[in-house]
Each structure stands twice: as C-alpha cells, then as structure tokens.
Amino acid sequence: MTNHVHQPVFMTGDELSIATFSLLDAEGELYSGATEPPLEREHARRLYQAMLATRILDERMMAAQRQGRLSFYMQCMGEEAAVIGATAALNDADMIMAQYREQGALMYRGFSIDEFMNQLFGNELDYGKGRQMPVHYGSRKLHYMTISSPLATQIPQATGYAYGQKLAGDGLCTLTFFGEGAASEGDFHAALNMASVHKVPVIFFCRNNGYAISTPAVEQFAADGIAPRAFGYHMHVLRVDGNDVLAVYEAVRQARQIAVEHNQPVLIEAMTYRLAAHSSSDDPSGYRLKSEEETWRLKDPVLRMQKWLLKRGWWSEEEETQQQESLRREVLDTMKRAEKRVSPPLESLVSDVYADVTPELQRQFDQLKKHIRRYPDAYPRGARSLDLDVETHIDSQGDA
C-alpha cells in the first residue's frame, strides 16, 4: 500500500548516507566486532599470491612500456583487493565482464604469465590474433569476456548474459567490473533497469577510485557516490572498503547468494584508489596532489592482506621474498620470449569474422597484399615474408 501525504515534502537524498563495510584496518587487524569470512588457508594464500603476482606484473610491464618495448599499459595497482577479492568469492565458472584494469581476476583464475605476454605483444600466440591493443585480455576457458575499449559496453552485456544463465538454470551468475566514470554512461542505467525488471543473477561491481581519468568524483556527480542509484531500480546494494580484501570477498560472497539463489541483481560500490596513473599515457601529477596519493598508500591493499596472513601464520617473510624474486624472474624471462615471437599471420586479419570470407572482404585483403608488396619496408617481417601471391609489377591503380 502506498503511503500518502497531503502536503508536498521535497527530498534531496541528503537524508540517506550509505555506510562502508570494512573488516580489516590498515595494519591487517580485524575491527572490533568484525567477523572473518569463511576463508580457508589455501584459498587465502591463492588470493594473496594473485594480488602479489598482479602487482609485480604491473610494475615490470610499466617499466617495459617506458623502455619502448611495449606500446601501452594500464596498471591495477591499488585496486588489487577490489578485483581479486571479488573474483575469489565467485564460482570459477561464473562469467566476468571486465573494463580494463582487472588483470588480477585472470591472474587469480590461472591465466599464465605467458598468456598475458602474448596478448600484450600481440604475437602469433595471442588469442586475439593481435587485433586488440595491449591489456585487452580475454579467455574462454576462464570465463572472462574479451575486453572492449568503448566505455561501459560490458554492463548491459552482463545483464543479457546473466539472463541467459537464469534460463539455463545452472546456478551461475555474471559479475561486471566498471569504474565510477563508466557509471555516468547511459549503458549503466539501461543495464540496471533491465536486470531489475527481468530479475537476473548479475553483480554490478563499481570500482570507485575517485577519478574518471583526470576528472574527480566531485565533478562527476553531486550525490553520495554510485551506491544510492540502486534504490531507483529497486536493487540490493552494498558499499565496501575496496582496499580491504576480506570485506570485498565477503560482500561478493553474499551478493552471489542473492544473485544465484533469488535471481536478484546486486550493486556493489568498492571505495578504492589507483596508486598509479590511469594508463601509461597519463600523468596524474597534473590533477591530484602527492599528499593525497601518500594518504592512500598507507591503505595499500596488498600490504594489508600480507599483514593479516602473517599474523595468522599463513604466510612468512621468507615466502614473501622467495615469491617476489621468483615472480620477477618469470615475468622478465617470459617477456623476452614473447617479444621475439612473430606477429600473427596476415590471413588472420580476415579469419573468424564470417564463416566464409565474403567477396568484399577478400577484395580488401587482396588490395592489402598488393600494398605490402609495394612497400615491404614499412611492415613487420611476418607480413613481408608471406607468399602474397601477387604480381611483381603493381600499377598505381591496383594499390589499396
């Protein structure tokens, strides 16, 4: 029954303030009254090792980009707890639809350093056949949808995929990651509305790191973050400390129960901070203070998790040193192998597009081969060395 009033009462939302769920303090200690989630020793170690490996991969690959060995890179640094904690709470067969800073999810699920490197260098072993820019990973076997650059497109796609999971009845869900900047796109609102109306098992996971590239949150929206928007769609919602891996894990674990057992969507807003630049093309010193960064470094999610494990006796300083050294060697050695591999074959440009190459696509491909034959020095060795099956003499009218 709708309650009625007989005088207009305008509300602004200031009456509502959403609290932040947190379990661990910056020193890895449980807050008073907090309860640890049901996380077994080996599961906790797997989670932390993925966080550590992601941090080391990011550090090494950003250095490689600065050395000119890689064209572009984006780091997960500072957001490892949000990404990996959420992934660890899922069934490994649940679908993940990421934005572009969630390599930690793949790391946790077992994506090898070699697989990361092949994609970053776009070589012949890259699953995407070199068609994507670096950091746009995808893995069918690990249920991780290939990333696309346009902002927020994965959010309504997650709703649609989850609707299919509901129809299949296999007890699985979809989790989609996105930033608070992406939540300003229309795709976000369309996705939440569809998910709520059709009651699908999807978790919308917003990484609110305070900046949409260089635009601070205060210039993006006037309301109390992203979480209150869930009320407009009659949706379950929780705000969580995104630098507290235990809190993120427990939040997503319970959100998954709601999604799978009741076919209800859930919105989670993880309050976090990227300790690095938006990407290798960005300089954050132009829009945020060093003092702000240092404040957040005290809340480093990797160190917080490490301290908790050490206090429990589930990790040791010796293991930490050994693991870091081993990971750095593996990343460096694997990178050297990957960057020497040849590019994907030229024919892969037109494969996996249609079942059969269309006449128009074939015509364009033939023109490309002629163009490469005419200007061989401008193209990679792999493209030049192929038997291009074109005449030696090419007149100007035949060029692409």
C-alpha positions in Angstrom: 0.0 0.0 0.0 1.4 3.4 -1.0 1.7 5.9 1.9 0.1 9.3 1.1 0.9 12.7 2.4 -1.2 15.8 1.9 1.5 18.4 1.8 4.4 18.3 -0.6 7.7 17.1 1.0 10.6 17.5 -1.3 13.6 15.2 -0.6 17.1 15.6 -1.9 18.8 12.3 -0.8 20.7 14.1 2.0 18.6 12.1 4.4 20.3 8.9 3.4 24.0 8.1 3.9 25.3 4.7 3.0 27.9 3.3 5.3 31.1 1.4 4.1 31.5 -2.2 5.0 35.1 -2.9 6.3 36.7 -5.7 8.2 40.5 -5.1 8.3 42.3 -2.0 9.3 45.5 -0.8 7.6 47.6 -2.9 9.9 45.8 -6.1 9.0 43.8 -6.3 12.2 40.1 -7.1 12.4 38.0 -4.2 13.6 36.2 -4.7 16.9 33.0 -6.6 16.4 34.0 -7.7 12.9 33.8 -11.4 11.9 36.2 -13.0 9.5 34.6 -14.5 6.4 34.8 -18.3 5.8 38.1 -18.3 4.0 40.3 -21.3 4.3 44.1 -21.1 4.5 44.8 -22.3 0.9 42.1 -20.2 -0.5 43.5 -17.1 1.3 47.0 -17.9 0.0 45.8 -18.3 -3.5 44.1 -15.0 -3.3 47.2 -13.2 -1.9 49.5 -14.8 -4.4 47.3 -13.5 -7.2 47.5 -10.0 -5.7 51.3 -10.2 -5.4 51.7 -11.5 -8.9 49.5 -8.8 -10.4 51.4 -6.1 -8.6 54.8 -7.4 -9.9 53.4 -7.9 -13.4 52.2 -4.3 -13.4 55.5 -2.9 -12.2 57.6 -4.8 -14.7 55.3 -4.1 -17.7 55.0 -0.4 -17.0 58.9 -0.3 -16.9 58.8 -2.2 -20.3 56.5 0.4 -21.7 58.8 3.2 -20.6 61.7 1.4 -22.3 59.8 1.4 -25.6 59.3 -2.4 -25.6 55.5 -2.1 -25.2 53.2 0.4 -26.8 50.7 0.8 -23.9 49.9 -0.4 -20.4 47.3 0.0 -17.6 48.0 -0.9 -14.0 45.7 -2.4 -11.4 48.0 -1.0 -8.7 46.0 -0.1 -5.6 42.8 -1.9 -6.7 44.0 -5.5 -6.3 41.8 -6.2 -3.3 38.7 -5.0 -5.1 39.3 -7.0 -8.3 40.8 -10.2 -6.8 38.8 -10.3 -3.7 35.6 -10.1 -5.8 36.8 -12.8 -8.2 37.8 -15.1 -5.3 34.2 -15.1 -4.0 32.8 -16.3 -7.3 32.4 -19.8 -8.7 35.3 -20.1 -11.2 32.6 -20.9 -13.9 30.8 -17.6 -13.3 31.3 -15.1 -16.1 33.4 -12.0 -15.6 32.9 -9.0 -17.9 35.7 -6.5 -17.1 36.5 -3.0 -18.0 40.3 -2.8 -18.5 42.0 -2.8 -15.1 41.0 -6.3 -14.0 44.0 -8.4 -15.0 44.0 -9.6 -11.3 40.8 -11.5 -12.0 42.6 -13.5 -14.7 45.7 -14.0 -12.6 43.5 -15.5 -9.8 41.8 -17.9 -12.2 45.1 -19.2 -13.6 45.9 -17.1 -16.7 49.6 -17.7 -17.2 52.3 -15.1 -17.4 52.9 -16.4 -20.9 49.3 -15.8 -21.9 49.5 -12.3 -20.5 52.7 -11.6 -22.5 51.3 -13.0 -25.8 48.4 -10.6 -25.6 50.5 -7.6 -24.6 52.8 -8.1 -27.5 50.1 -9.2 -29.9 52.2 -12.1 -31.2 51.3 -15.3 -33.1 50.1 -17.0 -29.8 47.8 -14.1 -28.8 44.2 -15.4 -28.5 43.0 -12.1 -30.1 45.5 -12.5 -33.0 47.0 -9.1 -32.4 43.7 -7.3 -33.1 43.4 -5.6 -29.7 45.6 -3.1 -28.1 47.5 -4.3 -25.0 45.7 -5.1 -21.8 42.5 -6.1 -23.6 42.6 -9.7 -22.5 40.0 -12.5 -22.9 39.8 -16.1 -22.1 37.0 -18.5 -23.0 38.3 -21.3 -20.8 38.5 -19.0 -17.7 35.0 -17.4 -18.4 36.5 -13.9 -18.9 34.8 -12.0 -21.7 37.3 -10.2 -24.0 37.6 -6.6 -23.1 36.5 -3.8 -25.5 37.7 -0.2 -25.2 34.3 1.7 -25.5 33.3 2.7 -22.0 30.5 0.8 -20.2 29.5 -1.5 -23.1 30.1 -4.6 -20.9 27.5 -3.5 -18.3 24.3 -4.1 -20.4 26.0 -7.2 -22.0 26.4 -8.6 -18.4 22.7 -8.2 -17.9 22.0 -10.1 -21.1 24.4 -12.8 -20.3 23.0 -13.3 -16.8 19.5 -13.5 -18.3 20.8 -16.5 -20.3 22.3 -18.0 -17.2 18.9 -17.7 -15.5 17.2 -19.5 -18.4 19.9 -22.2 -18.4 19.4 -22.8 -14.6 23.0 -23.9 -13.9 23.3 -21.8 -10.7 25.8 -19.4 -12.2 26.0 -15.6 -12.3 27.8 -12.8 -14.1 29.9 -10.1 -12.4 30.8 -7.0 -14.3 33.5 -4.6 -13.3 33.4 -0.9 -14.1 34.6 2.5 -12.8 32.5 5.3 -11.4 33.2 7.2 -14.6 31.6 4.4 -16.6 28.5 4.7 -14.3 27.9 8.1 -15.9 27.2 6.4 -19.2 23.7 5.6 -20.3 24.6 1.9 -20.6 24.9 1.7 -16.8 21.3 2.9 -16.3 19.9 0.7 -19.0 21.7 -2.3 -17.6 20.5 -1.9 -14.0 16.9 -1.3 -15.1 16.9 -4.4 -17.3 18.5 -6.5 -14.6 15.9 -5.5 -12.0 12.9 -5.8 -14.3 13.9 -9.2 -15.6 15.4 -10.4 -12.2 18.7 -11.8 -13.4 21.7 -13.1 -11.5 24.2 -10.3 -12.1 26.5 -8.4 -9.8 27.4 -4.8 -10.8 30.8 -4.1 -9.2 31.8 -0.4 -9.4 35.4 0.4 -8.6 35.1 3.9 -7.3 38.7 5.1 -7.4 37.8 8.8 -7.2 38.8 9.7 -10.8 37.4 9.2 -14.3 40.9 9.5 -15.8 41.5 13.1 -14.6 38.0 14.1 -13.6 37.5 13.9 -9.8 34.3 12.4 -8.4 33.1 15.7 -7.2 32.9 16.9 -10.8 31.2 13.8 -12.0 28.1 13.7 -9.7 26.6 15.6 -6.8 25.0 12.6 -5.0 26.6 10.3 -2.4 28.6 8.2 -4.9 27.2 5.4 -7.1 25.5 3.2 -4.4 22.3 5.2 -3.9 21.4 4.8 -7.6 20.4 1.2 -6.8 17.3 2.4 -5.0 16.0 3.9 -8.2 16.0 0.4 -9.6 14.7 -1.5 -6.5 18.0 -3.3 -6.3 20.2 -4.7 -3.4 23.2 -2.6 -2.8 26.3 -2.5 -0.6 29.2 -0.1 -0.3 32.5 -1.7 0.7 36.1 -0.7 1.5 37.7 -1.6 -1.8 41.2 -1.8 -0.2 40.1 -4.5 2.3 40.2 -7.8 0.5 38.4 -9.7 3.3 35.5 -7.2 3.2 35.3 -7.4 -0.6 35.4 -11.1 -0.5 32.5 -11.3 2.0 30.5 -8.7 0.2 30.7 -10.5 -3.1 30.2 -13.9 -1.5 26.9 -12.8 0.0 25.9 -10.8 -3.2 26.4 -14.0 -5.2 24.0 -15.9 -2.9 21.4 -13.2 -3.5 22.0 -13.3 -7.3 22.0 -17.0 -7.8 19.5 -18.2 -5.2 17.0 -15.5 -5.7 17.7 -14.3 -9.2 18.2 -10.7 -8.0 20.8 -8.2 -9.3 23.1 -6.6 -6.8 25.1 -3.3 -7.0 28.4 -3.1 -5.0 30.4 0.1 -4.8 34.0 -0.5 -3.8 35.7 2.6 -2.5 39.3 2.4 -3.6 42.1 4.4 -5.3 44.5 3.8 -8.1 48.0 4.3 -6.9 49.4 4.6 -10.4 48.4 6.7 -13.4 45.2 6.0 -15.3 47.4 4.5 -18.1 50.9 4.8 -19.5 49.7 7.8 -21.4 48.6 9.7 -18.3 50.4 11.9 -15.8 48.3 12.2 -12.6 50.5 14.9 -11.1 48.5 17.3 -13.2 45.3 16.7 -11.4 45.9 15.3 -7.9 48.2 16.0 -5.0 51.1 13.9 -3.9 49.8 14.2 -0.3 46.6 12.5 -1.4 48.5 9.6 -3.0 50.6 9.2 0.1 47.5 9.0 2.3 46.1 6.2 0.2 49.5 4.4 0.1 49.0 3.8 3.8 46.0 1.8 2.9 47.8 -0.4 0.3 45.6 -3.4 -0.2 48.5 -5.8 -0.8 50.3 -4.9 2.4 47.1 -5.0 4.4 46.4 -8.6 3.2 50.0 -9.6 3.7 49.9 -8.4 7.3 46.8 -10.3 8.0 48.3 -13.5 6.6 51.5 -13.1 8.6 49.5 -12.6 11.9 47.6 -15.8 11.2 50.8 -17.7 10.4 49.5 -18.5 6.9 52.5 -16.7 5.2 56.1 -15.9 6.1 58.7 -13.2 5.4 60.8 -15.9 3.7 57.9 -16.9 1.4 57.4 -13.3 0.5 61.0 -12.8 -0.5 61.1 -16.0 -2.4 57.8 -15.4 -4.2 58.7 -11.9 -5.3 62.1 -13.0 -6.7 60.5 -15.9 -8.5 57.8 -13.8 -10.0 60.1 -11.1 -11.2 62.3 -13.7 -12.9 59.3 -15.4 -14.5 57.9 -12.1 -15.8 61.2 -10.9 -17.2 62.1 -14.3 -18.9 58.6 -14.7 -20.3 58.5 -11.2 -21.7 61.8 -11.8 -23.5 60.4 -14.9 -25.2 57.0 -13.2 -26.1 58.5 -10.1 -27.7 60.6 -12.3 -30.0 57.6 -14.3 -31.3 56.5 -13.3 -34.8 53.2 -11.4 -35.5 50.0 -13.3 -36.3 49.8 -14.5 -39.9 48.4 -11.9 -42.3 45.5 -14.1 -43.2 44.2 -13.9 -39.6 43.0 -10.3 -40.4 40.0 -11.8 -42.2 39.5 -15.1 -40.4 37.0 -15.6 -37.6 34.9 -12.7 -39.0 32.5 -14.7 -41.2 32.2 -18.5 -41.7 33.4 -17.9 -45.2 35.4 -14.8 -46.3 33.0 -12.5 -48.2 33.9 -11.2 -51.7 34.2 -7.7 -50.4 36.5 -8.7 -47.5 38.6 -10.8 -49.9 38.9 -7.8 -52.3 40.1 -5.6 -49.5 42.6 -8.3 -48.4 43.9 -8.7 -51.9 44.5 -4.9 -52.1 46.3 -5.1 -48.7 48.7 -7.8 -50.0 49.5 -5.6 -53.1 50.1 -2.6 -50.9 52.5 -4.6 -48.6 54.4 -5.9 -51.6 54.9 -2.4 -52.9 56.0 -1.0 -49.5 57.6 -4.0 -47.7 60.0 -2.0 -45.5 57.0 -0.3 -43.8 55.6 -3.6 -42.4 56.7 -6.3 -39.9 58.8 -9.2 -41.1 55.9 -11.6 -40.7 53.8 -9.8 -43.2 56.6 -9.3 -45.7 57.8 -12.9 -45.7 54.5 -14.4 -46.6 53.8 -15.7 -50.1 51.5 -12.9 -51.0 50.6 -14.4 -54.4 50.6 -11.1 -56.3 52.3 -10.0 -59.5 55.7 -8.4 -59.2 54.5 -5.4 -61.2 51.8 -3.4 -59.5 50.4 -0.3 -61.1 49.2 2.6 -59.0 45.5 1.7 -59.8 45.9 -1.6 -58.0 47.1 -0.2 -54.7 44.9 0.0 -51.7 
